[in-house]
Amino acid sequence: MPELPEVETVRRGLEPWLDGATIEKVTLHRANLRFPFPEGLAAALEGQTITGVGRRAKYLLIGLSNGKTVLSHLGMTGSWRFAEHGIDKPPRYYETQPVPKHDHMVWELSHPKHGPSHLIYADPRRFGFIDLYDDIEDSPYLRGLGPEPLSNGFNGDELTAAFKGKKSPIKAALLDQRVVAGLGNIYVAEALHRAHILPTIHAGTMLTAKGKAKPAIEDLVSAVRQVLIEAIEVGGSTLRDFRNAQGGSGYFQHRFAVYDREGEPCPTPLCTGTVKRIVQSGRSTFYCPVCQKKP
């Protein structure tokens, strides 16, 4: 499932072409994705000018001139692309080609600078969904989310407060969207490796007996930011179906230190460890048992 860097990559790809564009026509090729399309979606969008393209956690937010906001979640295989833009890079790493039968929604756009274009939402497995809000603050998907990991709100003090008394594994705590928004399995594994923290420790052990943050808290904050920034710079990770707005794929999978590298040597300099895989809460966890330790 696309995580924050992949969704941010899509947002950045869409923004120059969508911001200021007018939605002339919306065509729905089916009635539903994971959930039914909102009633009256096409009528609510047609004739509106797009005022901005944002992101919160793993959700795309497209603002409209009538004050409404389109919320898009990509699920496992959802993608936005422009019909007028070709594939910018060859497919790689299990990536699939677009198939017209999976194109479930098309927006016909007119942009004052770029002219006409067609924005297509495709989703082979249909685990993604689209919603529409008069006030985006009313969205249950955004309510209660933690700070954005690239914002000033994500810091050692906030993480210390979130981890206080937590007995869940630190990996699970970081995947909790109420603790920090937008992180998923891949980037949590990579961040914990960079911070040299075992994924199995209780989150509360990141604090001293007096409830103060151990130095590893700041290491973790820094590692999360670094890995996300690097991933965004190279367009996220392409494992199977992720595509950016130009139809291309990301590159960060070529920089994975531990994720999906079971049995390979740990890339940490001077470390003699081998990447290990375990299962936590039904999901694979990859880490180095030598250089990742309990703080």
N, C-alpha and C positions, 0 to 999 in steps of 0.2 A: 504494500500500500504506500503511495507517495507520502513522504514526510515533509517537514517544513522546507528543506532546500528545493525539493522538486516542485512544490506548490509555488514557492517564491520565484523559481525559474519561469514557471508558466505565467505568473503575474507580470513579471518584467517583460516577457515576450509579448503579452497581450496589450500592455498599457499604451505603447506608442500608437498602436493601430486602433485602439478602442476609445481612448480619452478624446472626447469631442465629437465622436462619430454618432450619427443618428441611425437608429434601428428602423429600417424601412418596412421589413416584413419578417415574421417569425414562422417557420414551418416545423411542425412536430410530426415525426414519422411514426410515433407510437404514443400510447397514453401514459406510459409509466417507465421509470427506471427502477431503482430499488423501491421507490415510493411513487405514487402517481404524480405527474406534473401538477403544480398548483392550478386550481381552477381559474380560467381566464388569463393564463400566463401570456399567451400571444398578444391578446388585446392590451394587456397592461404594459407590454414592452414596445409595441409598434408605435412609431412616432416620437419616441423618447430619445433624448440625447444622453449619451453616457458621460457622467461627470467625474468618474474616477474608477480605478481598479485597485482594490486593496486586498489585504490578506490578514486573517486572524487565525493563528494556529495552523491547521491544515485546510482551512476554508478560504476559497476565493470570494471576494465581495465586490460586486459590480454596481456602482451607484448610478441612479437614473435621475433625469431632470424633474420627474414628478415626485421626487423624494423617496421613492421606493428603492430597495436594495435586493439584487439577486445574489443568493448564497449558493455556491457550488462546491460540492464535495466530490472528489474524483474516484472514491472507492478504490478498487484494486486496478481497474483497467480503463478508467475514464480519461479522456483527453480533449483539449480544445485545440483546434488548428484552423488555419486559413486555407481555403481552397486555392487561392491564388499563389501561395508559397509552396515551392517544392521541398522535397526532403533535403535538408542542408548537409547531412552526413550519411554515409552508408549505415544500414542497420547493423547492430552489434549486440552481443550478449543476450540472446534469446528474444531480441526485439522483433515485433511483428509488424507487417505492413498494414496500412489502413485498408479496411474492407468496407465498401459503401453500405452494405446491409447493416453495419453497426453504427452508421451515422444517424442518430436519433433526433437531432435538432439542428436547424440551420437558421442563422440570423443573416439577413441581407442588410449590409451596412453601407452608409455613405459618409465619407470622412472629408472635411473641408480641405485637407492637405493631400491625403492618400487616395481619394476617390472611392469608387465602389469596391466592395469585397464581400466574401461570404465566410462567416465564422461558423464552424461545425463542431458540435459536441458528439463525440463517438464513445461507445462504451460496450465492448464485446460481452462482458459478464453482467453488466447493468447493476453493479453494486454501488455506483455513484448515485447522487441525487441532486436535484435543483429545488430551491425553495425561494419564496418571494416575501418580503416584509415591508410593511409601511414604515416601521421603525425597527432597525436591525437590532436594537437593544432588547427587543421582545423575543429574539431567537433563543430557543432552549439549547441550541447547540453551542452558543457562545457564553451562556450564563455560567458563571462559576469557574471560568477558565483562569489558570494561573498566568503569571507574567510571560511576555514574549522573551525568549532566551537571548535575543539580540538587543533588548531594550535595557534601559537603566534600572527598570524594575526587577530585573533578574540579577541578583547580587548575593554576596555571602550572607548578609543579614537575613534576607528573605528566605534563602535556602536553609539557613540555620533554624529559623522559626518553623519552616515546613517539616524539617526532619526531627524536630524535638519529640521524643517519646515514640517515634515510629519504629515498630519491630519488623516491618516488611523489608524484604531485600532492597538494597539501594537501587537496583535496576528497576524493580516494580515502582518504587517511589518516583523515579525520574520519568517513567512512562505514564504516571498519573497526571492527566491533563490539568488537574486542579493545583498541582505543584508547579509545573512549568508547561506552557502550551506549545504543542507542535512537535515534540520529540517522539521518535518511534524506535523500533528495535535496532535498526542499523546504527543510527547516530548515538544512541545511548551506549551501545557496545564500544564504538570507536572512542567516545569521550572518556569512558571509564578506563579504557586502555591507556589513553594519553595521560590521564591523571594518575595511573598506576594504582587503581582502586579495584579490589575484588568485587565482582557483581553480586556476590552472595552475602555480603555483610549486611547486617541490619542498618537501615538508614540512620537510626538514632546513635549508632556508634561513631558517626562523624562529629559528634559533640563530646565534650569532656563530661565528667561526672557532675560538674557544676553548671552544665548547660551552655558552655561556651563553645564556639566553633573551633575545631581543630584546623591546622593549616591546610589540610587536604580539601576543605570546603572551597577555599579560594582557588586551589588547583583545579577542582572540578568545574567551577564557574568558568574559568579561563579555557579549559579543555572543551567544554560544550560550545562556547563561542567560536573558538578556533576551528573546530571541525565543521560547524555550520557555515562559517564564512568561506572556508575552503571549498566546501561542497557547492555552495551557491556560485562561486567563481567559475566552476567547471560544469555548471548546469545540472547539478544533482547526480543521482545514481540511476543507472538503467539496469534493472535486473531481469525484467521480462517485458513489461508492456508500457513503461513510462515513456512519454513523448513530451517535448516542449512545444511551445506554440507554433514553431516553425516545422514541426514534424520530426525533429531530430532527437537524439538521445543524450543523456548525461555521461560524464566521464569519471565521476568520483569512485565508482566501483574498482577502478584500476589503482586507487590509493588505499583501499581497505587494508588496515593493519591486522585486524582479527576477524571481522565479519566474514562468514562463509569461507574461512581459511583453516578449517580443522586439519590438524596434522602437519601444518606447515611451520617453519621456524618463525619465532617471534621476531619482528623487524626492529625492535628496540636495540639500539647499539649496545654491544657487550652482553646482551641477554642470551642465555643458552636455552630458554624455554621453547616449548612447542605449543601452538595454539590448540586449545581444548574446547570441545563443545559439550554443553550440558543443556538440560531442558528445565526451564522455570515457567511455571504457570502455563504449560503447554506450548511454550515458544522457545526456539533455540537461542542459547546464549553462548557467545564466543569470547574467549579471554585467554590470557597467558597466566598460568598458575605460578610462574616464577617471578615476573616483575610486577604483577598486580597483587597488592597486599592489603591487609587490614590496616587502616590508618591508626 
